[in-house]
């Protein structure tokens, strides 16, 4: 499991090591890590010149000490500094860098921008985890001077990007690589700022975060055997979980097949399907394990392919079953058409699975605002709007996208980035709904079910056709062997 922590939590962990903090040992551990990563990247790229952009804080001192180490290794090392007298640690770092053969330049010197523009590798030490979003004015000419072919390595975080996550800012650094200390921060793991961090390396500097509450959680394949509801020898189909599915209609008939196929392939004990005439016939043919009609279940999936305005035969009964599921005290996953049935808060465990457009429409409707929220606004600030929807509904929200967010109104953000771009295809959300619904029926809490489903969904897409196009039905069929492989790992 990968966990990310807020800046205050990291600061508290550092403060808990006063001897290492006051002696400068934590900074030296950070500088050693930066220098090691940078030297390796420079050798890999055949680079000789490295320039550090040194702001007034501790990140700037980290970069200066790293430059001293790189100069000692024989690289042509330069530091462009806003103020080497900002603190004693900066003064000491600058002096050591000079002694090791590095060039230390003042920000207003004629040589400063030239040194930046000719650097093959640039160390970004402008701001750290205490910095505000956006570049400080003095740093803008520095960043503008970086040549396109240079490899940018940010120290701790890309300067100017919001450390706690949020919009990726144009007035900030976009790194090719980031070296951070102790643990990732939200900026490293959350969209859209994750893309501004590039390759992420975490340097262990000895912080103890075992009792700290993470801000961001990402499960990994190693977590699957611990989380997956594996049946015991005394289990039967009822104790393993019965999932009710209200999906499909006369317009979107395939959604029923995809959702039910995913649920049974993921290993749910039994599926009870409720649908109209055409999707019911398709499910009977494609998923003979499914039982048709309402009955006792442990959880529901409501909404994939559901047309709440349909007048087709059987549509009224299907809609009534959907409303009854939402009125029950059972866990419910709500997707697609079912999202239109959410009118306020639901107290029972609930997992909403909208994409950005559906999230925008729900927030607009539930807040009863005349100004319509747009899909683009949600995509620009996905965490903010997923949290907003969770607050309005009392539900856990799985916001679908290139990176999947699973959030409650507060608490850690669960984030998954496991799927190939090929998975952006019609029907993939129906498969995810069936998979996550099976996990809800197996007893998992909504956030855990959503995160685990997102990981397995992405891995199954890779397994279905590695490196190439994949159809949603192939992903559904790949779930069983994918789960088996993950359980063996």
Buried (B, 14 or more C-beta within 10 A) or exposed (E): EBBBBBBEBBEBBBEEBEEBEEEBBBBBBBBBBBBBBBBEBBEEEEBEBBBBBBBBBBBBBBBBBBBBBBBBBEBBBBBBBBBBEBBEBBBBBBBBBBEBBBBBBEBEEEEBBBBBBBBBBBBBBBBBBBBEBBBBEBBBEBBEBBEEEBBBBBBBBBBBBBBBBBBBBEEBBBBBBBBBBBBBBBBBBBBBBBEBBBEBBBBEBEBEBEEBEBBBBBBEBEBBEEBBBEBEEEEEEEEBBBBBBBBBBBBBBBBBBBBBBBBBBBBBBBBBBBBBBBBBEBBEEBBEBBEEEBEEBBBBBBBBBBBBEBEBEBBEBBBEBBBBBBEBEBBBBBBBBBBBBBEEEBEBBBBBBBBBBBBBBBBBBBEEEEEEBBBEBBBBBBBEBBBBBBBBBBBBBBBBBBBBBBBBBEBBBBBBBBBBEBBEBEBBBBBBBBBBBBBBBBBBBBBBBBBBBBBBBBBBBBBBBEEEEBBBBBBBBBBBEBBEBBEEE
